[in-house]
Amino acid sequence: MTPFTYARATSLSSAIAAAGTQGVSLLAGGTELLNWMKEGIAAPRRVVDINALEELDYIELTATELRLGALARMSAVAEHPDVCREFPALSIALEKSASQQIRNMASMGGNLMQRTRCPYFRAEVQLPCNKRAPGSGCAAREGDDRSHAVLGGSAHCIATHPSDAAVALAIFDAIVRVQGARETRDIPIDDFYVLPGETPHVENALAPGEVIVQIAMPRSAMTPRSHYIKLRERTSYEFALVSAAASVETEGKVIRAARIALGGVAPQPWRLRSAETELTGLALDDEAAMYRALEPDFEAARPGRHNGFKIELARRTAIRALQVAGGLA
């Protein structure tokens, strides 16, 4: 680990100023940053601790939306009665994200900023990885791609995004509010993450010097009827092979509106936009029709040598998440 200096931010403005300074990294929970530093992914000259900024640590439910401060801890959000009642998919996704100890430390803003768990990106010995060393290549293309993307990847990168919470936030049309030295702006969660294209090292829409300050989700009749399913190699402390978040509005068993997002299959939470339209009017227990409604969203899937199973698994997981959200199972 490269030597660094440490300081504590005493105000949001000082934190934003620090974020805009080259060689400075902000420290929230530290569950990601410290790993990056140990693995040689990041080597800041100065670490600025923002945990004293109490104005960023809150959970607030209003008549129209749920607001989460960027420093709200994952465990606090997961266990909050308003979140459990009004946005259950988010509560479940957070509970399945990590160990209790990590959830107690990790912040909501930090969770959105975490980077891929691609083993080639995280390798102790540096391997070809365009995220870590732009222009070096993508070792996963010719290596073990079992955990990698089947949607949204490029010739330069097929890494997946690891956040469970972000998948749930996608079905809730969350807004990521960021603040810089000159302005505050709102970024829809769909626009927050950037597909790899030819620049895999550019992962999100944050400009230099901008800091996440809030995550907001509008309330609706659908948000309480939501669910999250995570499938993984082992049942504890593991990242998703495939996950699905779904919310639904029904009349009896008939779907009137639906929202679906997948995790573990793409470089960002992947909304099934076509399926959300095609599912309208279908019965929750008509799995064959639901399966057909999902097919157009997978036409762009590009499986590798070992991860083609994710396509079928994702379809089945999405259907199950919808059924549970709709009260069928």
N, C-alpha and C positions, 0 to 999 in steps of 0.2 A: 504494500500500500504506500502510495506517495505521501510524504509529509504534508500537512495542511494546518492552517490556523482555524480557530473556532470563535464564533461570536453569537450573541443573541440579539434578534431583532426586537426592538421595543415599540415599534409601530408598523402598521401596514405599509406606510409610505417608505419606511426604511427597508422593509423586506422587498418591495418592488424595485427600489433603487439597487439593492444587492443583486436581485435576479437579472438586472440589465447589465451587470458588470461581468466582463469576461473572466473566466476562471473561478466563478462563485457558484455554489450549489446550495439550494435551500433544503433544510432538514425539517421534516414533519415527523412522521412515525419512525422513519429511518429504516424500515424493514426492506425497502428496495435500494435506497441510496448506498447503504453500507455494503450490500451485496455487490453493487456495481463497482464500488471502490476496491473491494477485496478481489474481484475477478478481473480488475484492470479495464473495465468498460468505461469507468469515469475516474478522472484524477483531478478533482478540484484543488485549487490552491487555498481556497477558503470555504468553510462550511458555515452557513448562517442558520441558526436554529430559530424557527418561527412559532414554537409551541406556546410562547407567552402571549400570543395574540388571541385573547379570549373572544374578540368580536368575530372570529372565524369558527368558533366551536359552538354550534347550536343545532337544534332540530325543531322546526316550527311548522305546524300545520295551520293553514288559514282556510277561509271558506273556498278559495279557488285553487290553492296549490300547496305542495309540500316543499319546504325550503331546507336545505342541508348546508351548513357551513363547511367550507373545505377542510377544516380541522376536526369535524365531527368524527369520532372514532367508529370504525366499522362495527364493533360489538354494540356500541350504544345505539346505532341506527338499527341494527338487526333486531335488538330487543325492545325497541321503543313501541309502546302499544299502538300509537297512531300509525306507525309504519306497518306493523303486523296486521292491523285491521284494514287500512286503506290501500296499501301497496304491498300485499303479501309476497309477490314474486321477488321484490327487492330484499325483503327480510330473509327469504329462503336462500337467495343467491349469496348473500353475505355470510349466512351461517355455513354454507358449503365452500366458502372461499379459502379458508386456512384454519390453522389451529386457533383455539381460544386465546392463547397468549399473543399471537400475531394480530388477531382482530382487536385485542385490547389496545395495541400500540398503533396499528395502521390507520391512516386517515382516509376519508372519502376522496379528497383531491389526489392524494398520493396513489390510491388504487387506480384511478383513471390514468395516471401517468406511468404506471408500471410498464415495463418493456417485455418483449417476447421471451418465452422460456425455450425457444429453439436451442437444442444442445450445441449447435454449431456457433451460435451467437454467444453462448455462455461457456464455451469450452475453455479449460485452463490453458491449453496450448492454442494459440490463435490459429484458426482455420479460415478458409475463404468464406467471408460473410459480408455482403454489401451493406448490411445495417451497421456493422461494427467498423468495417474498413471499406468505404465506398470504392467500387471498382475492383475489388479483390475476387468477386465471384460469389456463387451460392452453392456451398458444399452439399446442401440438402437435395439439390437437383439430381445429383448422381449418388447420393448416400441414402441413409435411412430416413424416409419421408413419412413414416407411419403417422406421426403426430401433426403433420403439416396441412396447409390449406388446400382445399379443393375448389374454393371460390375466391375471386378477388386477387389472386396472386399474380405474379408477373414472371418474365424470364429472369428477373434479377432477384426475386425473393418470394418464397412461399411460406414464410413464417406466419403463425397465428397469434392473435392478441389473447392474453391470458385472463383478462378481467371477467369474473362472473357478474359482478355488479353492473358493468357496462351493458351487458346483454339485457338485463332487466330494465335498465334505464332507457334502452332503445325502444322497448314497447310502450314506455310511458312518455315518449317524446320529450325527454328531459332537455333542459337548457343548461349549458355550462357557462356560468357568468365569470368572465375574466377581467382583471383590472391591470392597466399599465400606468405608466407615468402620466399619460395625457388623457386617457379615456377608459371607460368601462364598456365592454361589449358582450353581447349574448351570442353564444355559438350553439346551434342545435346539435345534439349528440350525434346525429347522422353526419354532420360536417366536421365534428371535432377530430375524428381520426382520418388519416390520409392513406389511401391505397398506395402500395409500393411503387408501381409504375417503374420508371427508370431511376427513382431517387428513394430507395428503401430507408435510408437514414433519416428522411423527413417523415415523422410518424404522426404528428398532430398539427392542428392549426394555430397553436400558440405562437405569437410573435415574440421576439427577444424582449425580455423585461416584463412580460405579462405573467400574472399569477392567477390561478384559479381561486375564486373567493366564495363561490356558491354553486350549488346544483339545485335546480328547481324543476318540479314535475307538476303539470296541471292535473287537478282532480277531475274525475268523470265517473259515470256509472260503471264503466268498465274496469277501472283500476282495482277495486276490491276483488273482482273476479279474475284473478291472475295467478299464475303458477310458474315455477321454474324447476326444470329437471336437468340434472347433471350426470353424465355417464363418464366414468373414468376407469383406469386400469385397476385401481384399488379404492377402497371405500373411504379412506381418510387421507387428508392433506395431499391431494393430487390435483393436477390441472385437468381440465375437461378434454376428453377425446371429442365429444360432442355434447352440447347443451342446448336447451331451448327454453325461452321465456314466451309465455302467451297470455293474452287477456282476451276476454270474449263477452259479448252481449248476446243474450239468447231470448227467444220466445218459445217456452217449452224446451224442446231439444233442437230447435232450429236456430242456426247462427244468423244473427242480424248484423254483427260487426265483429271483426277479429283483428288482433295485432300479434305478429309472431316475429321473433328474432332468434338467430342461432349463434352459438358460440363454439369455438374449437374447430371451425371449418374455414375461417377467413382471417385476413389481417385486421379485421374490425368486427364489431357486432354486425350480423348480417340479417337485415330485414327481408322478409319474404313478401314483397309488395304485391306481386301478382296474385299470390295465394290469398292475401288478405281480401282482395276483391272477389276472387273466384269462390271463396268459401261461403259468401253470403247466400243464404237460402238453403244451405245443406244441413242435414241433421248430424248432430254430434256422434251418433252411433252408426252412421253410414261411412265406415272407414274406407271403403273402396272409392267412394266419391271424393272424400277428403284427400285421399292419396293422389287422385288424378288432378285435383285442384293445386296440389303442390308441385306437380311436374314442371310447369314452365319456369319456375325459379331455379331449377337445377339444370336447365339446358346449357347454361354457361359453365357448368362444373368441368374442371380439368384435373382429374385424379392423376396421381403419380403411380409409381410402381407398387407401393404398399398401402396406400390410404384410400383406395376406391370404396372400401366398405363404409366410409363415412357418409356417402351419399344416401344409401339405404337407411343407415342408422339415424341420420338427421331427419329424414322424412318421418320415420316411425316415432322418433322422440317429439317432433313438432305436433303430431297428431295426439300423442298421449298428453302433452302439456295442455293442449286445447281442451281435451276431454276433462281433465282434472279441473282446469280453470272454470269450465262450464258446469261442474258439479256432477258429471256423469260417472266419474270414478273416485 
